[in-house]
Amino acid sequence: MKALFAAVSLLTAVAASAQTAPAVAPPPGQATGIAPPASSSALRADDSNELRRGRRTTLVVVEREDLEQRLADLEKLLGEAFERSGRGQGRARLREAYEELNDIREVLASAPEARGGYHPPAPPPPPPSSYQPIGEGKLQRLMNAMSREPFAEDKMNVLEDVTRDNYFLVSQVRQVLGQFQFSKDRLRAVRLLWSHVLDRQNGFQLYNSFQFSNDKAELKRIISG
């Protein structure tokens, strides 16, 4: 389609300049009307123009009949503009536009039909997460280390050391919260662990670890932030 738009733009610019040029009769034997002014091989300036044939950058779906009709109208306009144009650069540019039109026709003729409607391919599934929750053995060692500490602050220090390099599931966070007696310490532990929780969609399970409404409200603020 980009090539078609380029051909239309080229036709508009050249046809406008051709209206002021004196009309000349074609030389004897020169084809007139919508026929190409010369063979396709004679119109190519160099082999690099071959790259235009069948080029595609973005996949689109169009109605074949509608596009064929538009190409026919464009071909007619190009032929009329060629008849009115004089010799020189204007006619050469029209020849290039006509060759581009032929390339578009070949692309259209070889394009497969989108039967049943076009459905773009599904995007590939996301790669599996490289993060894994802390192993049960290591979790038990963490719990044992915390249970040996008599004060909440010391328990928190042990938990902070392990959290830096590990991730948790909500069910594992619930086990950790059982190490703390007071809700303020449990909320502090949730703040520490939440950025390392893998299944945050299960955060609602933590509400059972708190008794009072204001603590539940604070928990909601933490896991929703």
PyMOL commands that set and color helices and strands:
alter all, ss='L'
color gray80, all
select helices_A, chain A and resi 2-18+40-43+47-52+64-84+89-110+136-147+152-163+170-177+183-196+200-209+213-224
alter helices_A, ss='H'
color red, helices_A
deselect
rebuild
show_as cartoon
